[in-house]
Amino acid sequence: MKKLLLGNEAVARGLYEAGCSFVSSYPGTPSTEITEAAATYPEIYAEWAPNEKVAMESAFGASLSGVRSFCGMKHVGMNVAADPLFTISYTGVNAGMIIAVADDAGMHSSQNEQDSRHYAIAAKLPMLEPADSGEALAFTKLAYELSETFDTPVILKMCTRVAHSQSIVVTSERKEASRRQYIKNPAKYVMMPGYAKLRHPFVEERTKKLTEYAEHCYFNRVEEGSDRSLGFLTSSTSYQYVKEVFGDRYPVFKLGMINPMPVESIKEFAASVGKLIVVEELDGIIETHCRCLGLEVTGKELFTGIGELSTNAVAKAMGVEAAEGPAMDCEIPNRPPVMCAGCPHRGLFYVLNKLKLTVLGDIGCYTLGAVAPLSAIDSTICMGASVSGLHGFVKASGSDAAKKTVAVIGDSTFMHSGITGLVNVAYNDSHATVIILDNSITGMTGHQQNPTTGFNLKGDPASKIDLEALCRAVGIERVRVVDPYDLAECEEAIREEVAAEAPSVIISRRPCALLKYVKHPGPITADAAKCRGCRACMKIGCPAISMENGRVKIDNTLCTGCGVCGQLCKFGALEGRKESAK
């Protein structure tokens, strides 16, 4: 049956058809929908793990037990999971195991650009790179065969454009995979030095076999062209751009298996064309491979290693007109992201800005607290870094800094990698104040459950972490909860905790305004007659508030009635705060 599927949905369909039984992931754009879609198949057990390292280790455990498994993450998540990644390359697998990593060239929703192909090379693992949804489904199914044939985890590399674009796939029925027997084998699975030394030669020999396999495998193909003066070597979305610009004019060697890459077939292709041009996003990995083979190749001289490529970018670099025509060259006004109207983080950030505190931030929608007019965050590095960074900041700067510095971290991010930082704060006695922004969901990636929400991936009731009890259990005695809609309460709590000569945690608790079960009282009323045009209400940066003819105006289609703005107005122009359901 033919269906139109997102690339991520196609991967999930491939998992289903290949007989995958176990999925464990951590949500991260652009990878999230793979696991959400996989969870819709009753035959697949699917879960959100607290972080990517746990997800990969859980998937390995499932493979070890004898069932086909999967874990998914975005590119920065692979950093978190790198520890088990390099070692399970040595152990190999029992049943097939796939690791999906989704890169975000262009940084649509990420803190850096990162080329995950480096991980496949460094860990000496095969990596497949589909260019559309059809290949995403097919490559996923074949990856399990590759995994079990060569005794290896297989990395499936997605990217934003493939993950979030739709194309036609041909579906088939699920083929159950026979459960493999687990046989105790310490020499294979216990990676202490004596055994690990014996496994390294296996990895090197496996790489040789995979390189031979890459020469004529399904994943790599040559598409002929009428003009052999040029030839393109490319993969993934870059392949799509080349085809959109040139069609069938020039021959194209399309790599679907990006590691290890073939040797002889690339040499043969290069010899058959007048000039070899490599088109790839971010780093020159294919290009470097070609140069190591002694080939003359053109690559990064033409195509940037920064940001996404596009049809227009490829056309411009090659000195031709893009297939889309001039309409695609028009400038589109930027629309920067903002926190939603009624976002519970807004009031808290307003107070932090008012108090002129140094704020170490973290990864989540609350990172938007860094932008004007709130301008309340001083640094954002990676998940969990706010808590660890705060400890280092105050220890290195002294007690005065501790009274002027806090960390903010979301509930899901705290569970991901903030706990260990808080343990460090307690253990090493930092007089640090950590603010956990508990909005009862994983917000930025699209409302996924996490260990603090009380529900699992499928929405079934699950164990719910008590954040207050957890913080006290790791050694934090000063723990308090505030309502971020109450500015006075937030200010009082923050002033008291930063002044305390002890580590402390403030939990700012309000559910995300976009959660379906949250009931809002409705928009507040703006009284233009009382407004003095002081613009104090504009300091919170709420998209529902604007000025018209010098007076405040409320957009009734956006306003939730949180009442934060009313607490800023000294003239009563904005109706007083209305209590909304928690």
N, C-alpha and C positions, 0 to 999 in steps of 0.2 A: 504494500500500500504506500502511496506517495503522500507525504505530509510536508508542510512548511514549518520548520522548527528553528528556533535560535540555536546557535552553536552549542551553548551550554545544555539546552534541552536535548540536543542530539547526542551529546556525550552520555547523558543520563539514560537515553534510550539504548545506547550501545552497551552500557553496563547491564541494563535489564536483559537485552537479547543475548548477551554473552554468559548469562548465568551468575553474575555477581550477587553475592549474598550479604556483604557487609560494607557499609559506607560510614566513614567518620571524617568530619571536616570542621574547619572553623570558617565562618562567613567572612568574605573579603571580596569587594568588587575589583575585578569583574568575574570572579569564580563562583559566586554564591548560588546562582540558579542551578548549577549542576546538582548539588546536594538537595536543594529544595525539590527539584523535579524527580530525583531518584527516590525521594521519600514518598512519592505518590504511587509507587509500585509496591503492592503488599508483599511481594516475594523478596524485597530488599529491606534488610534492617538498616536504618539510617539514623544518624545522630549528629548533634552539634557537640564537639569536644570543647573543653575550656580554652585550648590553644592548639596551634598547628603541630607542635611537637607531640602532644598527647594524641592527636588525630593520627599522625603517621605511625606512632608506636602501637596504637590500637589496631590500625589496619594491618600492620605487620603481624601482630598477635593472631588476628583472624586468619591471615594467610598461613601462618605456622600451624594453626589448628586444622587446615585442610580445605578452606573455602576461598573462593575468589573475592578479593577485597579491593577497596578504593579509598583514597583520601584526597581532598581537594583544598586548595589555598590560593591566595594571590601571591605575587612575586615576593613581597616583603615577608610573607608568611613562611616562605622557604628558608629565610634566614633563621627563623625560630626553630624550624624542623631540621636544620642542617646537621645537627649532632647525630640523630638516628639515621639520616639519609646516607652519610658516608659509611656507616658501619653495616647497614643492611645491604649495601653493595657487596660487601665481603661475604656476608652470610648467605646471600641469595634468598630464595623463597621456597615455600612448599607448594601451595596453590598460587595462582597468578595474582600479582599485585600491581595496581596502577596508581601513580602519583600524578595528579593534575596540578599544574601551576599556570596561573593566568597573569601574563605580563600586562602592564598598563603604560605602554609608550604614549607620551603626551601628557601623562600625569592627570588624567581626568578625575581621579579620586585617590590619589596616592601622594606620599611625601617624597618620593624619588622615582627616577627611571632606572630600571635594573634589567639586565639581560640574563634571563634564567638559563640560557644555553651554557653559560659558564659552569653552572652547577652540574649539568650532565657531564661536561668534559672533566671537571675536577673529581667528581664522584665515580667516573667511568661507568656511567649508566646509559642505556639506550634512551634516546628522546625522539618522539614523534611529534610532528608539527602540522596539523591539518590546516587547510586553506579555506574551508567552507563547512557548512553543517553536514553535508553528505560525507565528506572525509572525516569529520569529527565522529560520526557514528561508526563508520567503517574502521577507522584507525583504532577506536576504543576496543572493538571486538577483536581485531587482530593483535592488539597489544597484549591481550591475555595469552594468546598462543605464543607470542614472542617471549613473554615472561616465563612461561612454563617450559618452553623449548630450551631457552638459554639460562634458566635458573637465575632470574634477575628481576628486580623491580623495574618497571618501565615508566618513564616520565612522559606525560602527555602535555605538551606546551600549547596553551591557548593564549590569545591576546584579546584586547578589548573589542576590536573590530570583528573577529571571528566569533567570540563568545556572545556578542550582543547583536549580531546581524542574522537575518533569516535567509535560508535557502532550502531547496527541496531535498528531502531525504527519502529513501525507500526503506520502509520498515519491514521487519519479519518477526516471526514468533520467537519467544524465549527458548533457548536451548539450555536446559539444566546442565550444569557442570558437575561431574561426579566428585563427591567429596574425597579428597586425598587423605590417606592415612598419615597420621603424625607418627614419626619414628624417632625416638630419642637418639640424638646425634650431637654430642657436645663439641666434637671437632669441627662441625659445621656452624653451630649456632651459639657457642660460648666464645665470645671474642676477647679472651684474655691473650696476652702476648704470644704464648706458645702456639695456640691454635690460629690466631690472626695471621701470624707469619706464614702459616701454611695456606691460608686462604688468599693471600695477595697474589701468588702466581696464578691461581684460578681466575681471578679478576682480569689479569693481563691476557691470559689465554682466551677468555670469553670475549674480550675486546677484539682480538684478532679474528675470531669466528664471526662476530657481529659485523666487522668491516668487510669480510668476504660476503656475508649475507647482503650487505647494503649495495653491493655491485649490481645486483639484478632483482632486488626485492620489489614488491608491489608498491611500496611507499614512494619510490623514486622513479621518475619517468622523463623521457625526452619527447617534446612536442616539436614536430618539424615545422620549418618555415620556408617561404619561397626565396628569401634573400639571406644567404649565409655569410654576408660581410660582417654581420654582428651575431652574437649569440648571448643569451641571458642565462645566468645561473642564479636561482632565486628560490624563495620558499614563502609559505604562509600568505599574509595579506599582500606582501610585496609582489608575489606572483600575480595576484589579481590586478594590481595596478599596472604591471607590465602588459598583461593581456588586454586590459582596457585601452591602453595607449596604442599598442602595436598590433593587436589581434594576432593573426597567423603570419605576419610578414617575416618575423625573425624566429629562428629556432629557440626553444626554451628548455633548459634542464631544470625541472621542478623537483626540489628535494622535499620529501615528506618525512624522511628519517634524517634528522639533523645531527645526530650523534650515535655511533660514529658515522662519518661521511665516507662515501666510496672514494676510491683512489683511481683505479684504472678507467672506470666509465667517465669520470670527470676529465681525465687526461684525453680520452678519445673524443669527447665532446669539444674540448678546447681546440684540439687539432683540426676539427671539422669546420670551425668558424674562423672568420678573419680576425675578429676582436672579441675577447671574452669580457663581459660586463656582469659584475655581481651586484644585485639589488637586494638589500636586507635592511631591516630596521635595527637601530641602535648600533651595537658594536660590529666590527668587521670580522666576524667569526668564520663565515664561509670564505671570505676574501683571504684571511690568514691561512686557512687550510690550503687554498689554491697556491699561495706563495710558497708554502712549505713543500708543495709538490713541484716547485720550480716553474710554475706557470706565470706567464705575463697576464696580468689581470687589471681591470679598472673597476674601482669600487667607491671607496670613501672620498676619492677626489671629486666625485660627482654628487654623492648622496650623503647627507648629513648624518652624524651619529647622535644628533639631539632631536628628540621629539618623533612624532609619527611621520611616516611618508604618506603620500596620497597620489592619486592619479595625476593631479596637476604638478606635484613636486617631481614625479618621475618624468613627465612630459617636459617640464622646464629644464631639468638637468640634461635631458637628451636633445634639447633644442627643437622640440616639435610642439604643435598645438594640442592641448588636451582634448580628449574625446568629448568631454562634457560641454565644451565651448566656453565663451567668456562669461556666461551667467554665473559660473561657479567661482569667478574671481572677485565678486563683489564682497565688500566688507560687511560683516554682520556685527551689529553692536554687541558688546560684551554684556552678559547678564550674570554678575557674580552671585554665588550662593549666599544666602542669609539664613539665620535661624528663623524658624517658622513663627508666625503670630501665635502667642500663647506658650511659646517654648519655655519650660521651667528653668532653663539655664540662664535666661536673659537677666532676670532680677539679681541672681547671684553675681553674675559678671559685672553688672552695674555697680554693685556694692564694692567689689574688688577694685574696680577702676576708681571709684570715689575715695577709697582708702589709700590709693597710690601704692598698692602692694606689688612686689615682684611675684609673678605667677608662672610657675613651670607647668606647661600644658601637656596634653596627651592626645592620642588619636581617637577621633570620633567627631560627631557633628558639633560638639562643644568647642572644637578647635576654631570654629568661626567666631568665637569670642575674642580672637586676636585682631579682627578687623574693626575699622571705625564704624560707629562712634564708640563702641564698647572698649576697644583697644586694651583688653585686659590680660592678654597672654604674652609672655616674654620668650618662650621657647617651646618647640614641639619637635621631638626627635623620632621616637618609635613607641610602640605600645609598652606601657609600664615605666617608661623613662622618666615620667614626671616625679614619681615617688622616689626612685633611686637618685635622680638628679637633685631633688630637694635635699636629700640627706647630705650629698657631697657639697652642695652649695652652702648650707648652714654650718656644716662642720668646718669647712675651709674659711668661712667668713666671720664666725663668732656669733655670740648671743644677740647682738644688735640686729644682724641680718635675719635671724630666726624670727624676730618680732615684726619683720617687714616682708616675709616671704612665705608663700604657700604653694602647694601642688594641687592641681585638679585632675581628676581621672573618673571616667564613666564606670558604671557598675559592671558592664561586660568586660571592659578593658582591665578593670581591677582584678576580675577573676582570671583573665588571660595571663597577665604577667605583672600585676601590681602588688599581689600578695607578698611575694618574696621581697620586694622593695620595702614594704611596710614591716616585715620581719626584721630587716636590716635596720630600719629606723628604731624599732623597739630594742633590738639586741645591742645596738651601739649607742643607744640613748641620745638620739637627735632630738633637740627641742623643736621638732618640725610639726607643722600643721598640714594634714592631708585632707582635702575636701573630696569626698566621693559623690559624684553627680549621679544619683540613682533615679533614672527615669523609667525603670521597670522594663527595659527592653534593650536590644542591640539596635540602636537607632540608625546610624549612618548607612548601614548596608541593607536596610529595608525591613526592620522589625523582626529580627530573628530572636528566638528564645535563648536564654542563657541560664547558668546555674542559680541566678538570684530571682528568677521570675516565677518558679513553681510549675513550669510546664516544659515538656521536651519538644523536640523538633516537630513531632506530629500533633502537638497540642494536647497531649495527654498529661494528667497531673504527674508531677515529678518532685523529687526532693528539692526543697528551697533553702538556699544558703541564707542564714541570718547574718547580715553584714555586721550588726552591732556585736553579736556574740563572737563572730570570727575575729573582729578587730581586738576585742578584749582577750581572746584566746592567745593571740600572738604577742600580747604584752602591752597593749595600749589601754591605759586605765581611763583616760579622758576621751569618751565617745559621746557625741550628742547628735540629735537629729533636728534639722530645721526645715521650714517650708520656704522654698525659694520665691514664692509669690509674696512673702511677708518681708519687705525690705528691712524694716526695723529689727526683726528677729535675726535676720542674717547678719546685719551689721554688728549687733550685740555679740552674737556667737563668735564671729571672726575676731573682733577686738579682744574678747576674753581669751580665746585659744592661742592667738599669736603671742599674747603677753605672758602666757603660762610658761613656767620653767619645766616643761615636760612635753613629751610627744603627745599629739592629740589627733583625733579624727572627727571631722564634721561630715555628716551624711545629709546632703541636700536632696530631699525626697519629694518628688512629684512625678507622676507618670507622663510620658511623652504626650504632647497635646494631640498628636495624630492617631493615637491608639483608639480603636473603634469603641472600646468599652468606656472611654472617658467621656463623661457628660459635661458639657460646658453651659454656663448660664446664658450665653448669648451676648451679642455685642453691647458695649457700653454706649452711653450717649455723650456726645460732645456738645456743649453749650457755647456756641460762638459768641454770645453776648457777654459771657463771663471771661472768655479767653483774652489774655493780655498780649499774646504773641511772643511770650518769653522763650518759647521753644524748649522748655525744660523737658517736656514729654518726648522730644525727639532724641534725647540723649540715650535712650535704650535701643534705638535702631529697630523698632518694631515695624514691619512692612504694612501693618494695618493703619499706621498713623501718618498723616501728611499735613501739610499746611496749604490752605487755599485762601487767597486774599488776606494773608497775614493772620489767619485764624486756624485753629486746629480742626482737622477733619478725620473722622474714623471711617474706614472701609468696612461696612457691615458684612461683606462677604468673607472677610478674613478674620475680623476680631472675634476672639473666643470669650472675652469678658474676664480675663485673668485679673484685671484691676491694677496691674503694676504701674501703669502710666498714671492712674488716678492718685497714687501715693506721691507722685512727683509734682503734681499741680497744686500750687498754693492758693489758687483762686476759685477752686471748685468747678472748673470748666469741664472736667471729666468726672462722670458719675463715680461715686465711691466704690471701693473694691467689693465685688460680689464673690461669695465663696463658691468654688466649683468642686465637683466631686473628685476625690482622690482615688 
